[in-house]
């Protein structure tokens, strides 16, 4: 028997069949169509589960999702307007009722972080760099959730009065590039111009790396954990870590910043793998 695991994002729902050893036996994705609302999204998930039940014996359903999640009660505490009606949905109860399978749900960045406990014994921080900046805190191989299930939301911390994710996310990089006159629509386009030596792109990228580094130095020196693991599509850039570390070295205090910064190897499937880690911590 295996598990069906989901990673629900604003654009795509990734899903797959995983075994007890976290091997992905098959995977697929569908459009989220988030604007149709949270109930429609979960109805789509339930249809996929019931389809899989016809072909496989399933032990349970493990879900990673965007939003602030009550991982104990299996509901969405808060989600932004990208997915109307998602806030308040009791996802676990809905899946139990419609599929008769045990289910778990956890925040997507927390799941991404949990995927790393399979080969990490020390405490660590997860920082996901994308449209915004998400984060997670892992202590003794468990997520530290805080009093409102939102611990690790590093993107909301302030740097010179501005939210971190408004200075150092991929979206902020693109906005900065546009403000100084570049016709770009993605981080990849900005970095392409950067590599070609475009002076405006160099200015935008340097500003991005500076602010990203300052935030990482702050959280590294506050938590003093052994490791910060970075995720997000932008980290696939081969020179990303080397370029970032040049900035980190400018701002860190060597007496306090002992944290190793590394790139996650789980960028593509970490959400599904971590969702299963979360499920097994509750049911196995």
Beta strands, then each sheet from edge to edge (+ up, - down):
strand 1: 2-8
strand 2: 12-18
strand 3: 24-31
strand 4: 58-65
strand 5: 68-70
strand 6: 75-78
strand 7: 103-107
strand 8: 124-129
strand 9: 133-139
strand 10: 142-143
strand 11: 158-159
strand 12: 162-163
strand 13: 227-231
strand 14: 260-263
sheet 1: 3+ 2- 1+ 4+ 7+
sheet 2: 5+ 6-
sheet 3: 10+ 9- 8+ 13+ 14+
sheet 4: 11+ 12-
end
